[in-house]
Amino acid sequence: QDLRKPMQLRLYAALREVRYVLPSEAEPLIDLIEQSAKKLFENRSLGKQIEEAVQKLEELLPKDDGQRILGVVKHYANPKFIIGAKEDEEDLERAIIRQLEYLPIWEVLHRSGASALPALKGLGPALGGSIVSETADIRRFPSSKDYRSYARFGLVDGKFPRRQAGVEFSVNTYFNRAVWLWSTDQVARYDHPWKTLYLWQKAVECQRHPDVVLRQMTDKKGRQRTIYDYTLKHIDSRAKRWTGSQLLTYIYELWTTLESGADIEDWYQNTSWPHFFQRAEMELADGLGKFLEEEIKRRKRTEPEEELEDEEEL
């Protein structure tokens, strides 16, 4: 993914740039390349379509600068590069699954059909494999709090722990990265109970913090800056981190129950999880979801713009 995704992003960036030097009749070709690239993994025969569209662009481009830009586009639009990276990724995922498919926790996390367990999507070989492998043995964690802290999804004195010079950092960064990527990139992509929890918590955060809070802070260079807490972006991040924390609690309870030999389906029905998911779904349907939609629109219109840091600080 670290190889494939930058290649895709470069392609989209090159397409945006080339629009400025092309006549308007080239727009459909650029749109065709962009849409084909997004569907390339579902239908890899679209690679030929991309190559033909790029060749047609060559006829429309002005000479000199236009040809130079086209060279960049042709390099990054070469579907063979992206498909090759994707095939390498798929080979690795198959290898990961071969290592995981015999583990009971992997089967339970991906159980579907008649199971009472909530559907859990976006936790495939890359992210799910990282979580399972970095956990190794759930019995080494005394509580769900310790498990969350291991992934840096637990609070210390009301704050998330940070690395300090000379102090041992007990957080597993690979574990943290997997849970963070799931909560920030995957959870909202699918229609499953965990997306419901995320939206519910986001609406609750909006209710708890209806206004942006300004505070002054001193940056690393000793300069005073204005920070805005509880903006829409801040609230969204809080809701996603909360959802990641809930996932870890669920996995901990599920995995420890599995290790005890108890029936997973019976365990789940006797926990608070079914009621929790049902409550979130009902409250969103009863008006909380509508409130969230309107609140997002309002905040986009009224929220102040945050100060940008200098490039060297990014």
Buried (B, 14 or more C-beta within 10 A) or exposed (E): BEEBEEBBEBBBEBBEEBEEBBEEEBEEBBEBBBEBBEEBBEEBEBBEBBBEBBEEBEEBBEEEEBEEBBEBBBEBBBBEBBBBBBEEBEEBBEEBBEEBEEEEBBEBBBBEEEEEBBBBBBBBBBBBBBBBBBBEEBEEBEEBBEBBBBBBBBEEEEEEBEEEEEEEEEBBEEBBBBBBBBBBEBBBEEEBBBBBBBBBBBBBBBEEBEEBEEEEEEEEEEEEEEBBEBBBEBBBBBBBBBBBBBBBBBBBBBBBBBEEEEEBBEBBEEEEBBEBBEBBBEBBEEEBBEBBEEBBEEBEEEBEEBEEEEEEEE
